[in-house]
């Protein structure tokens, strides 16, 4: 089922998340984003990356 494509990783993965975060906060400046079920290797990295820029949380690790 679904598209038979490899998952993005590294800089390509972060570029997609960066684009999403910027778009969401541009459209809804007061939104809070919940990161849900992200791979462990990304969970802390994303929280660290955006903690001073966007309101977000990951209830799996916080």
C-alpha positions, 0 to 999 in steps of 0.5 A, a space after each residue: 500500500 502507499 507509495 513505494 519510496 524510501 523515507 527522507 533522511 538527514 538534510 532532506 528530512 529536516 528541510 521538509 519539517 522546516 518548510 512545514 513549521 514555517 508554513 503552519 506558523 505563518 498561517 496560524 501564528 498562535 498554533 502549538 504543534 504536537 510532534 506525535 510518533 516521530 522516530 526517536 532519533 528525530 524527537 529530541 533533535 526537532 525539539 532542540 532545533 525549534 525550541 526557541 522559534 516555535 511552540 511545539 511539544 512531543 508528549 512521547 518524550 516530555 
